[in-house]
Protein backbone atom coordinates (compact mmCIF):
# COMPACT_ATOMS: atom_id res chain seq x y z
CA UNK A 1 0.00 0.00 0.00
CA UNK A 2 1.43 3.36 -0.97
CA UNK A 3 1.04 6.54 1.09
CA UNK A 4 -1.86 7.89 -1.00
CA UNK A 5 -3.78 4.64 -0.47
CA UNK A 6 -3.00 4.66 3.26
CA UNK A 7 -4.26 8.23 3.70
CA UNK A 8 -7.37 7.42 1.65
CA UNK A 9 -8.12 4.36 3.78
CA UNK A 10 -7.60 6.31 6.99
CA UNK A 11 -9.94 9.06 5.83
CA UNK A 12 -12.62 6.48 5.04
CA UNK A 13 -12.11 4.69 8.36
CA UNK A 14 -12.26 7.88 10.43
CA UNK A 15 -15.22 9.20 8.44
CA UNK A 16 -17.19 6.02 9.04
CA UNK A 17 -16.18 5.84 12.71
CA UNK A 18 -17.79 9.23 13.36
CA UNK A 19 -20.83 8.39 11.24
CA UNK A 20 -20.31 10.91 8.47
CA UNK A 21 -21.33 10.36 4.89
CA UNK A 22 -18.94 11.38 2.16
CA UNK A 23 -21.22 14.31 1.38
CA UNK A 24 -21.28 15.49 5.01
CA UNK A 25 -17.50 15.29 5.30
CA UNK A 26 -17.18 17.23 2.07
CA UNK A 27 -19.42 19.99 3.43
CA UNK A 28 -17.62 20.11 6.79
CA UNK A 29 -14.19 20.22 5.18
CA UNK A 30 -14.96 22.57 2.31
CA UNK A 31 -13.80 19.99 -0.24
CA UNK A 32 -16.19 19.13 -3.06
CA UNK A 33 -17.86 15.74 -2.78
CA UNK A 34 -16.51 14.61 -6.14
CA UNK A 35 -12.97 15.60 -5.16
CA UNK A 36 -13.31 13.85 -1.80
CA UNK A 37 -14.54 10.73 -3.59
CA UNK A 38 -11.48 10.73 -5.80
CA UNK A 39 -9.24 11.21 -2.75
CA UNK A 40 -10.93 8.30 -0.95
CA UNK A 41 -10.48 6.14 -4.05
CA UNK A 42 -6.78 7.08 -4.09
CA UNK A 43 -7.13 8.48 -7.61
CA UNK A 44 -6.07 11.99 -6.61
CA UNK A 45 -3.15 13.06 -4.54
CA UNK A 46 -3.89 15.88 -2.15
CA UNK A 47 -2.00 18.87 -0.93
CA UNK A 48 -1.25 19.55 2.71
CA UNK A 49 -4.01 22.18 2.96
CA UNK A 50 -6.62 19.66 1.86
CA UNK A 51 -5.31 17.10 4.32
CA UNK A 52 -5.59 19.67 7.11
CA UNK A 53 -9.16 20.58 6.13
CA UNK A 54 -10.24 16.95 6.11
CA UNK A 55 -8.47 16.19 9.40
CA UNK A 56 -10.06 19.23 11.05
CA UNK A 57 -13.50 18.14 9.81
CA UNK A 58 -12.86 14.66 11.26
CA UNK A 59 -11.63 16.22 14.52
CA UNK A 60 -8.26 14.43 14.34
CA UNK A 61 -4.68 15.60 14.00
CA UNK A 62 -3.54 15.50 10.39
CA UNK A 63 -0.61 13.21 11.18
CA UNK A 64 -2.91 10.32 12.17
CA UNK A 65 -4.09 10.14 8.57
CA UNK A 66 -0.59 8.95 7.63
CA UNK A 67 -0.34 6.18 10.24
CA UNK A 68 -0.52 2.53 9.26
CA UNK A 69 -3.68 0.88 10.63
HELIX and SHEET records of a PDB file:
HELIX    1   1 UNK A    3  UNK A   17  1                                  15    
HELIX    2   2 UNK A   22  UNK A   29  1                                   8    
HELIX    3   3 UNK A   33  UNK A   40  1                                   8    
HELIX    4   4 UNK A   48  UNK A   58  1                                  11    
HELIX    5   5 UNK A   62  UNK A   66  5                                   5    
END                                                                             
